[in-house]
């Protein structure tokens, strides 16, 4: 999982990417291809 300051380019990498908010952090998850996982926030 990558920790990034901006997820703008990450969410358009794959058609199945979802942006999800959990516990104040923003995550990009992808069930079909888990290598696209990323997170924003400390």
C-alpha positions in Angstrom: 0.0 0.0 0.0 1.3 3.4 -0.9 0.9 6.4 1.3 0.4 9.5 -0.9 -0.3 13.2 -0.4 -2.7 13.2 -3.3 -4.9 10.4 -4.7 -6.1 12.3 -7.8 -4.0 10.2 -10.2 -4.5 7.0 -8.2 -8.2 6.7 -8.5 -8.2 6.9 -12.3 -5.6 4.1 -12.7 -8.1 1.3 -13.0 -11.8 1.0 -13.6 -12.6 -0.8 -10.4 -10.8 1.6 -8.1 -13.0 2.9 -5.2 -12.3 5.9 -3.0 -13.3 5.1 0.6 -13.1 7.2 3.8 -12.3 5.2 7.0 -11.4 6.8 10.3 -10.5 10.1 8.8 -8.2 8.6 6.2 -8.9 8.4 2.5 -8.2 5.0 0.9 -8.2 3.8 -2.7 -9.2 0.1 -2.8 -9.4 -2.3 -5.7 -10.8 -5.8 -5.1 -9.9 -7.2 -8.6 -6.3 -5.9 -8.5 -5.0 -5.2 -4.9 -1.7 -3.7 -6.0 -3.6 -0.4 -6.7 -4.2 0.1 -2.9 -3.2 3.5 -1.6 -3.9 5.8 1.4 -3.9 9.5 2.1 -3.4 11.1 5.5 -1.1 10.4 8.5 
